[in-house]
């Protein structure tokens, strides 16, 4: 998943932790791969903030030359603001061996700042501000790089048009973009009226 990025500074003992860059309203499909295991097979378990979650089905099992490869998925249908900071773990346990990969969610919400006139007439420009819902990934360059890419793709603008200030990523767009862009609508943006009426 391209939205899964390494921590900018990998600390020993945290090599299994990845950062998931997501926007409110998105769906996420996490994939867990177990390479080079042998029968009898262990179990893949998914956890969210340490609690077991229901699995959607059985893992895909492939065998080659007596070696088994397992693949399993965990889907989050709609990302919400409250999921910012949540951890999702894939664990594989076989005998005394336990392997784990963790995705820590970095969820971005959208605030649209505009004047009352632009809001009422639906003509003119507004400032679209993307920021993390609960916490901040300050100094996390890989998260910054990925969210800038996602905003540029969503808003159909060049990455250089996105301003970064105080862990907020903003771009000026026509207010009509809200109605015409399904990804922006899915984020259920909060509108803030600024300036004079």
C-alpha positions in Angstrom: 0.0 0.0 0.0 1.7 3.3 -1.1 0.1 5.1 1.8 2.1 3.0 4.3 5.4 4.8 4.9 8.4 4.1 7.1 9.1 6.4 10.1 11.6 9.1 9.1 14.0 8.0 11.9 13.8 4.3 12.5 14.5 3.5 16.1 15.9 0.1 17.0 13.0 -2.1 18.1 10.5 -0.2 16.1 11.4 -1.6 12.7 8.0 -3.3 12.5 6.1 0.0 12.8 4.9 1.8 9.7 2.8 5.0 9.4 -0.4 4.9 7.4 -1.4 8.2 5.8 -5.1 8.4 5.4 -7.8 11.0 4.8 -11.2 11.0 6.5 -13.8 9.1 4.4 -11.2 6.9 2.7 -11.3 3.1 2.7 -8.1 1.2 3.6 -7.1 -2.3 2.6 -4.1 -3.5 4.7 -2.3 -6.6 3.5 -0.3 -8.9 5.7 2.2 -11.4 4.1 3.9 -14.3 5.9 6.8 -15.6 3.9 8.6 -18.9 4.2 6.7 -20.8 6.8 6.0 -24.6 6.9 3.1 -26.8 7.9 1.6 -27.0 10.4 0.5 -23.4 9.8 0.2 -20.8 12.5 -2.6 -18.2 12.7 -2.8 -14.7 11.4 -4.5 -12.3 13.8 -5.5 -8.7 13.3 -5.7 -6.3 16.3 -6.8 -2.7 16.5 -5.4 -0.8 19.5 -4.5 -4.2 21.0 -8.1 -5.7 20.7 -8.7 -8.6 18.3 -10.9 -7.7 15.3 -13.0 -10.0 13.3 -11.3 -11.4 10.2 -13.0 -11.1 6.8 -12.1 -14.6 5.7 -9.4 -17.2 5.5 -5.9 -16.2 4.4 -4.7 -17.1 0.9 -2.3 -20.0 1.1 0.3 -20.7 -1.6 2.8 -23.6 -1.5 6.0 -23.9 -3.5 8.6 -26.6 -2.9 7.2 -27.3 0.6 7.4 -23.7 1.6 4.1 -21.9 2.5 3.3 -18.3 1.8 0.3 -16.7 3.5 -1.6 -13.5 2.6 -4.4 -11.9 4.6 -6.3 -8.6 4.4 -7.9 -6.2 6.9 -10.3 -3.6 5.5 -11.4 -0.3 7.1 -14.4 0.8 5.1 -14.6 4.5 6.2 -11.7 6.2 8.0 -13.0 8.6 10.7 -11.3 11.5 12.5 -11.3 9.4 15.7 -9.0 6.8 14.1 -6.0 9.2 14.1 -3.3 7.6 16.2 -5.0 4.1 16.1 -2.6 1.2 15.6 -3.6 -1.8 13.5 -1.4 -4.9 14.0 -1.0 -8.1 11.9 0.4 -10.9 14.0 1.5 -14.4 12.9 2.0 -16.9 15.6 3.4 -20.4 15.2 4.6 -22.2 18.3 6.9 -19.9 20.2 7.4 -17.6 17.2 5.3 -14.4 17.0 5.9 -11.9 14.2 4.2 -8.6 14.1 3.8 -5.6 11.8 2.0 -2.5 12.9 0.4 0.4 11.0 -0.1 3.6 13.0 -2.9 5.7 11.4 -2.2 9.3 10.6 -5.7 10.6 9.7 -6.1 14.0 8.0 -9.3 16.0 8.1 -10.3 19.0 5.9 -11.2 22.5 6.9 -12.3 25.0 4.3 -11.8 28.6 5.0 -13.7 31.1 2.9 -15.6 34.4 3.0 -19.3 34.5 3.5 -19.8 35.8 0.0 -17.9 33.0 -1.6 -19.7 30.5 0.6 -23.2 31.9 -0.3 -22.6 32.4 -4.0 -20.5 29.2 -4.6 -18.1 31.3 -6.7 -14.6 32.3 -6.0 -11.7 30.7 -4.2 -11.3 29.1 -0.8 -8.4 27.8 1.3 -8.5 24.0 1.7 -6.6 23.1 4.9 -5.6 19.5 5.6 -4.4 18.7 9.1 -4.2 15.7 11.3 -7.4 15.0 13.3 -6.1 14.5 16.8 -2.3 14.4 17.0 0.5 15.9 15.0 3.2 14.2 13.0 5.6 17.1 13.4 9.0 16.4 11.8 7.8 13.2 10.2 9.1 13.9 6.7 7.7 10.7 5.1 4.2 11.5 6.3 4.6 15.0 5.0 5.8 13.8 1.6 2.9 11.3 1.3 0.1 13.7 2.4 1.4 16.3 -0.1 1.2 13.7 -2.9 -2.3 12.7 -1.8 -3.6 16.3 -1.7 -2.0 17.1 -5.1 -3.7 14.0 -6.6 -7.1 14.7 -4.9 -7.1 18.4 -5.8 -5.5 17.9 -9.2 -2.8 20.5 -8.5 1.0 20.5 -8.6 2.7 19.6 -5.3 4.5 23.0 -5.4 1.1 24.8 -5.0 0.6 23.2 -1.5 1.7 25.4 1.4 3.0 23.7 4.6 2.8 25.7 7.8 2.5 24.4 11.4 1.7 20.8 10.3 -1.1 22.1 8.1 -1.1 21.6 4.4 -3.2 24.1 2.4 -4.1 24.9 -1.2 -6.3 27.5 -2.7 -9.0 26.1 -4.9 -12.3 27.2 -6.4 -15.1 26.6 -3.9 -17.0 24.7 -6.6 -14.4 22.0 -6.2 -16.3 20.8 -3.1 -19.3 19.8 -5.1 -17.5 18.4 -8.1 -14.9 16.3 -6.2 -16.2 13.1 -4.6 -13.1 12.5 -2.5 -13.4 16.0 -1.0 -17.1 15.4 -0.3 -16.3 12.1 1.4 -14.1 14.0 3.9 -17.1 15.9 5.1 -15.2 19.2 5.4 -15.8 21.7 8.1 -16.4 25.2 6.7 -15.0 28.3 8.5 -16.2 31.7 7.5 -13.4 34.3 7.7 -13.0 38.0 7.1 -15.8 40.4 6.3 -19.3 39.3 5.2 
